């Protein structure tokens, strides 16, 4: 998939950034800048983060209010945006304060260009909000996080089939093939407390007495 238009990062980091392999990445974590400044851009955030003593902007991408996507840290480097997950995630930050107003249509359209590109680079990434990884309101109650997750996260795997006998769950293994359930006969016989289970080789018949 072609990379969406991304404005090149023009800042300078203080010191070398720690590398992060593509294989290590598991999450795309969404943030908001918690600022109402309509002019906010990645260079402003870069300055904020350097004032904290960091190497520079901690996010890998920044989406301005007009929808312009700006590059932050290179994808092959560790971020500085979510404590405990920086070594296995890419951080995407939005301009805006989503506790007060929702993201702009242009921002959401840009996210719909960026996320498929990132998930094409590394399939099966999980998209989540900052507040799902740390105790924070970020990315704000007015960001449509559940809609984004529903759109871009794989549905959970279906529950394995099981046998419930007379209202009681059993541990009998069940294999589902083309909509039909198959069980290992000995496990089933034990579950129903069969009096006898016998295999007649001559007639190739299973005898099960309950």
N, C-alpha and C positions, 0 to 999 in steps of 0.2 A: 504494500500500500504506500502511495506517495505521501511524503511528509507534508502536512498543511503549512501554509505560510507562517514562518516564525521569524520574528525580528531578532537579529543577532545581538548577543550580549557584548557590550562594549566596556564593561568594567574590568577591574583588576582585583584578583584575590590576594589576600595577605598570606603568603606561604602556599605550599603545595596542598592540593586537595587529595583526600584519601580515595584510592580507586575502589570501585564496586563492580563486580562482574554481573553480566546480564542474567546469569544462572541464579544469582542470589536474590534477584528482585521478585517479590511476592505481591506487593500492594501498590496501588496508586492512591495516595492520600490527599484529600481535597481540603483546602483551607480558605479562609477569607482574611483580608488584611486588617479587618476591624477598624477601618478608617472611612470617613465620608468624603475625603478629598477626591474630587473628580479627576484631578490631574495625576493621581498616584500611578507610578510605574515601577518597573523592576529596579531602576537605579536608585529610587528613593528607598525602597526596601533594602537594597544592597547597603546603603549608608546606615540604615537603622541597625542592620545585623553586624556591621563592622564596629559600630559604637558599642555593641555588646561584647566585643572582643572576639567575634567570630571571623573566619576567613573572608566572609562576604555573604551574599544572599544565600539562604538555606534551601530555597525551592529550586526545582528543575525547570519549572515553567511559571510564568505570571500572565494572567489574562486581564487586560485593562478593561475599563468600563465600555470602551468603544468596540471591544471584541478583539483587539490586536493581541496576538499571542507573542510573548517575549520570552526568549531563552534566559535561563538562569544558570545553575550549575550544569555542567555536562552530564549526560545520562550515565556515563561510565564512572561517575564519581559519587561518593556518599553524600547524602544531603544533611541538612541540619534543620529539621522542621518537626519531627515527632520523636520524642525521647523513647529510646528502646526499639525503634523501628527504622532508624536512619540508614542502617546497613542492609536493608532489604525492601526499600520502597522508593518510589519517585513522588516528589511533592509538587502539587499544582495549587497555586494560590491565585485567588481572585481579588481584584480591587473592589472595595466596597465594604459595607458593614451590614451583614445579612441578619443581624438581630433587629435592624431598623427598616430595611427595605430589601427586596429580592434582587438577585442579579439581573442584569439587562438581558434582553433578547439576544443582542449581539454576543454577549459573553457565553450564553448557553449554546448558541450556534457554533461558536468556536470550540467549546468543550466537545461538541458532537463531531468535530473534525479531529481533535487531538486524541481523545480516548481510543477510537478505533485504530489509529496509527500506533499508539503505544501497545495496545493489546495484540496488534499484528507483529510487533517486535518480540513480544513475550506473551504467548497465549496463556489463558487461565489466570491472569492477574485478577486480584480482587480489588474492586473500587470501594473505598470507604471514606467517611468523614473523620477529621482530626479527633472529634469528640468520642469516636468509637475506640480510640487507642489511648487517649489520655483524658483526664478529668477537665474538660473545657467545653464551652458552648460552641466553639468553632466547628464547622463553618457557618453557624447561625441557624436559627429556627426557620428563616424564610428562604434558605437554600433548599431546592427540591431534591434532597439527598436520596430519599426512598425511590423516587422516580428514576434517578440516575442509576442507582444500584440495580433496580429491577431490569433496566434496559441493558446494562453492561456486565452484570455478574451472572455466572452460570447458575441455573437452578440447583438446589441441593439434590443429591442423588436420592432415588426412591428408597423407601424402607424395604429391607429384604423380606421376601414372603415368609410366612410362618403358619404353623398349624395350631388352631385353637380347638381343643377337644372338649365338648360339653361345657363350653364357656371358660375353660381353663387353658391358658397359653402353655404350649409344650416347647421343648428344645429340639424337636424333630427337624432336621435340615430339609428345606424345601427348595427345589430348583424350578424356576419358571422358564419354560421354553414355549414360545409362540402362544402365550396366554394360558398354557396348561401347567399345573403344578405336579411335580414328581418328587417322591420321597423314597428314601432308602427303606426297604421293607422291614429290616430288623429293628431300626429305630422306631418305626411306626408300631410294630408289634409290642415293643417295650412300653410305648406310650399308652396303648390301649390295654396293657396288662393281659396280653393273649396267653391262653393256656398252653398253646402249642404252635410252633412255627416249624414247618418241615418242607424241605425241598426234595422232590422225587425226580432224580436224574433220568430215570427210564421214561417217564411221561412228560418230563420237563414241566412239572406242575408245582406250584407253591400251595401248601395247605396251611391255613391260618384258622385256628380254633379260638373263639372268644369266650 
